[in-house]
Amino acid sequence: MPSTVYRVLRQLEADDWIEQRGNSWHPDMKPRMLGNVGGGESSGRNIELDW
């Protein structure tokens, strides 16, 4: 099962959704661009992928 998780993470990284910095994952270009679509208002949702 862990290999499946890493495979999904690597695919998300290849598609510019997340990036790995050290031992943690952070949003990459696509989620940042989508975050700016709402005209600067926050939806109140936050996703953190620190492990």
C-alpha positions in Angstrom: 0.0 0.0 0.0 2.7 2.6 0.7 4.0 2.2 -2.8 0.6 3.2 -4.1 0.6 6.3 -2.0 4.1 7.3 -3.2 3.0 6.6 -6.8 0.0 8.9 -6.4 2.2 11.6 -4.8 4.8 11.4 -7.6 2.0 11.7 -10.2 0.6 14.8 -8.5 4.1 16.2 -8.4 4.6 15.5 -12.1 1.3 17.3 -12.9 2.3 20.4 -10.9 -0.2 19.9 -8.1 2.3 19.4 -5.3 6.0 19.7 -4.7 8.3 18.1 -2.2 10.5 20.3 -0.1 12.6 18.2 2.3 10.3 15.7 4.0 7.1 17.6 3.4 4.7 18.2 0.4 3.4 21.7 -0.5 1.0 23.0 -3.1 2.6 23.7 -6.4 1.5 25.8 -9.4 -2.0 24.5 -10.2 -3.5 24.8 -6.7 -1.9 28.3 -6.3 -3.5 29.4 -9.5 -6.9 28.0 -8.5 -6.6 29.7 -5.2 -6.5 33.1 -6.9 -9.7 32.5 -8.9 -12.1 33.6 -6.2 -11.1 37.2 -6.3 -9.0 37.2 -3.2 -11.6 35.8 -0.8 -10.7 32.7 1.2 -13.1 29.8 1.1 -12.1 28.8 4.7 -10.6 25.6 3.5 -6.9 24.8 4.0 -5.0 21.7 3.0 -1.6 20.9 4.6 0.5 17.9 3.6 3.3 18.1 6.2 4.5 14.7 7.3 
